């Protein structure tokens, strides 16, 4: 399944980026292409924003 990602603000590098979705087992991770940190995580029910 292809996920359509919009531009989102990366909290780590503070830039507007188009995330890279990656499928890992039953979860989907959206990461920043610049700093390679995970921004959003799909747990099967809802999207969770990763904050540090």
N, C-alpha and C positions, 0 to 999 in steps of 0.2 A: 504494500500500500504506500503510495506517494503522499507525503504531507506537504501542503502548501504553507510555507513559512513567510511571515511578513517581516518588515524591518522592526527590530526591537532594540531597546537601549541596553547595552551590556553594563551591568553594575561594576564590573572590574576595571575595564579600560575606558568607560564613559564615552563610548562611541555608538552610533546608530549602525547596526549590522544586520545582515540577513543570516539567520542561524543555520547551522548544519545539522539536520536530523540524523540520528544514528539509532538503529534498532538493536537492542541488546536483550535477548531472550524475550520476555513478555513486556518489557518497558521500552519507551522511546525517550531518548535524551536529545535535547537541542543545545548545541554548544556554539560558542563564539569562534568564528574563523580566525580572529586576530590573536586572542590570548589563550584559546583552546580550553577555556573553563566552561563547565556545564551551567546553562542559564535556566532552562526549564526541564522538568521531568514528568513523564506521564506514568501514573501508577496503575492504570487500568480503569480508573473511575474519573479522575480529574487531573488537571495540570497543576504541578507544584512549582513555585518559583524558588530557586536556590539562592539563598542570601548568605553572605559571609560577613 
